[in-house]
Each structure stands twice: as structure tokens, then as C-alpha cells.
């Protein structure tokens, strides 16, 4: 993984010292909240319903054992003993005291971490495929480019005060695990007709009040030109976006207003000017230098399916877990392990300080140099020897981290909602927990198969409800919480925006409505097709009829 150079380390330490002075001034009353707000947002600090929330950057979702232990320490010392992993692969602490923030930032700096550009109108944390460097599917490891984008965008003088926040993702496999088309800008590795590797660039995706799928800006950008092209897109957005209406400031609104062709034309004009200067051409030697940080570990020469694994697979607990939480590795004798943060009854994405410390110990014990955070709020050990899997599973089970549900109905994405967030209209955590409890039986989950439920407590869509096979949006109606259902969304390579079913359901109705929708799917699906496939075949009407059946019966 990337290690800070002298510039990185100095930059992060100096920012922490600067913010310490700003906090001191706020605590003394020398700064009002209005004056302090832009300063704290530049350092990832939000004021929420009950306390301050600090959002820690985890670039492209990669953590070392040392960093995981430091996060555990912060959770234990400064918070209520846990952190919350987010859909942007960051970690949030929700019970932070303002006076402690400078100490936390200094402790983060000691382990090459920070909270810079995790909030505010700037380029946010760059995300990538959580299986990077481990899956045979990838055309190249996306992390070196993600790291280059991070360095280029950090405190970029033109882009630290954009009209609105700006999110970038990098993907390099046919299977999109980074939700590329829901980003303001995304980069996808492709080959041209000559077999050269370059990048397709998308722009204009996003969720929230106006969900949009990103448009292709250019089918092929040469590797050495990629930074120039990304800068061209950002320049056009920064120059031409509206700043008079908060709801019309994202790049998706600009593209919809001027049209895709006009956006491409403006970007090409900027791109040609940047190429002529040559200042953003990516030198091959610099790319190699960054790539060296992401060299794979020295894999042992092993065979797939060793005796230890064959024996363990005879046990139901292990085989259930292996069936959902293990993925094929590019190297024989190794597996990719997804650690579920979605055990039944727990808060999706939460991880306690004890679990963090124990995961760091497991990384050391099983030779895993890093752990990844997925945008689906789980963790991934990318390089695990298959012979170690039975022992690892036993340890994870003891930590309540071996729930065999990855990709199943209880693997729910969920934002903190009204339990924490002052922007939320409704609680999301209790509803997600009730849905998981309703479908807790593993046999039932496997019968349902792949089904992605995603839930947000407000229109800002931090829970990605637009991209759920079943999406749930919390809304407020005259002070009462209701929940709107969406069907047919996807954040994968078959990206689609979910269709709104109709009027919302009450808090005590929503779980039953979800169950009726799923039961109908089981009734009408063909040849084991996924929920998403069935929905695309039959459309909304049959699901809508069954979802509202109880309400219609009560009305008559």
C-alpha cells in the first residue's frame, strides 16, 4: 500500500496543528459557529444531532493493521467504542467532543491518516474495487491510478472550493464493484482497437434529489493523458456550474442543462489546451514509482483446495460461509475473504474497537498486509491462504464477523439516518435491523439468492437507495416517518436507477411490504433468475399490487 513521503507527512501534520489553533479559538468564543463551520468541514468535522461526527479518509478503502489499531484506539478513547464504515469507504466517529479533535487528528497523522477533503465542496475520497490486486478479472490494479488522482486532487488550487462536492471512482474489471456510473466522474480501464490499455471516462452520475447515471465523456484516453482529461472535466464543471441554487450545483445538472454533446465539446477544448502545455502528462517513471507501492505480496507456491479446506467444507457453518464470503483469487491456493459487518440485529457498517483490534491481530497472524473497506460497508482480506481459511473462519465467528450473507437479502446498505444525522427525515437503522431479522433464516436467504437492499434516511441517498434491487427511502409526512419503496436499481455493470413504487409505507408496514414483494418474486421467477432479472421481465405492476394489498384490503 502507499506510504507517505516527506511532503505527505508534513502536509498532514501542519494541517492538524492549524486546526488545533482554530478549535482553540472556537472554544474561547473568538469564532462564531458560522465562521468555524467552513474550517471544520475542511477537516471532516460535522455537527450532527447529538454530537460532532468526524469522518476519516480511507483512500480507495485500504488500511494497514497499524492504522486499524489506531482507529480502534480512537473509538475506545474518544468515542463510544465503535466506528461506522461508509459507502465512500471512509470511517465515521459519531460521538466526538470538539476539544478532542486536534488530538485525534495528530494521532491519525502518526499512522499516515487524516480527515482532509472528506467533507466540503471539493474532490472527496477516491474509491475503487475492493478486490484490487487480488482478482484475476482486472485489466490492471486500480489503486495506483486512484492514488495518483488523490495526490493530484488534494488541495488542488482550482478545485478546493467547487460548487458542490465531487466524487471519483476507478474500476478496472468487467464486474463493476465500485458503482462507477453513480459518480460525478469515473475512470474505467479499457483496451482500444490496437490492444493498448487506456481509460474510458464517465461524468455526470449521482444520486440524491436528482439521480442520474453518468455519461461517457470519452471512450479512450491514453494513460499518460488521463490527469489532463480529468482536469479538463473538472475545469468545465468549475467554470460553468450554477452556484445560485444548492439543488442545481452538481455536474449532473450542468450536463443535463447543456447536453452531453456540448459538455464533451467543452471538455475537449480544455483537454487540448492542457495537452499542449504538457504539464499534466503522466510520466511513465512516476507511474512506475507509484505502482511499486502496490506490488503484490510474495505469494507462496500453493495448490487450490488443500486438505484443510476440503475437510472444513464438510461442515455446514464453514461451507455456508465459504459459499457467500469467499471469492476466487488470481493466485492458486489463495482466496479473497469478505468480512461481513451485517450480523443479524447489528447496525450495518458498525465495527467495535474490540473487533478492529482483533482484525488487526488476524492480519498479522495470517500474513495479511492490508484490509479493504467496500462501498457496501463490509471489510475484505484480499490475500488469504486457503489452508488458513478454517482457522480464520473460527476466529471471525467468535468476533461476530462471520455472518454468511454477502450479496444476500440481509447484507443491507444503510445510512445512519435520523438516529444521528440532522439532515435525515426518518430512521433507517431500526428498519434495516427489522428486515434482517425477518429474513434471518439462512435457508430462506439462499432460496432468495442475490438481492441487494439499500436504504437511506433522506433524499441525499447516503445509503444508495436508488441503486438497490430493492431501495428504501425514508421520508417525512407532517412529522411522521414513512418509507418509499423503489425497485429495479443496480450499482453494478448493469447500472440502473430504481423505479419509485408509489406512496410510502408506515414504520410498521414497510417490513411486511418488503416481504410481500420478495415472496412474489419467489413465486414468479423463472429458472433461478435473480430478483433484478424477474423485475426487469415483469415490471412494477405485479409487485405494486402485492405490496399495497394489505392497505387495499383494510380500505375496503
Secondary structure, DSSP 8 states (H G I E B T S, - for coil): -----HHHHHHHHHHHHHHHHHHHHHHTTSS-HHHHHHHHHTTTEEE-SSSEEEEE--GGGEEEHHHHHHHHHHHHHHSSSEEEE-TTS-EEEEEE-GGGHHHHHHHHHHTT---TTSSSSSB---EE-TTTTT-TT-SS-SHHHHHHHHHHHTT-TTTSS-SS-B-EEEE-SSS-SS-GGGSSEEEEEEE-TTS-EEEEEEE--B-TTS-B--EEEEEEEEGGGHHHHHHHHHHHHHHHS--S-GGG-SHHHHHHHH-HHHHHHHHHHHHHHHHHH-TT---HHHHHHHHHHT---------SS-HHHHHHTTSHHHHHHHHHHEEE-SSTTEEEEEE-S--TTS-TTEEEHHHHHHHHHHHHHTT--EEEE-TTS-EEEEEEEGGGHHHHHHHHHHTT---S-TTSTT--EE--GGGT-TT-SS--HHHHHHHHHHT--HHHHHHH-S--EEEESSTT-TT-GGG-SEEEEEEEETTEEEEEEEES-B-STT-B--EE-SS-EETTTHHHHHHHHHHHHHHH--TT--HHHHHHHH-SHHHHHHHTHHHHHHH-
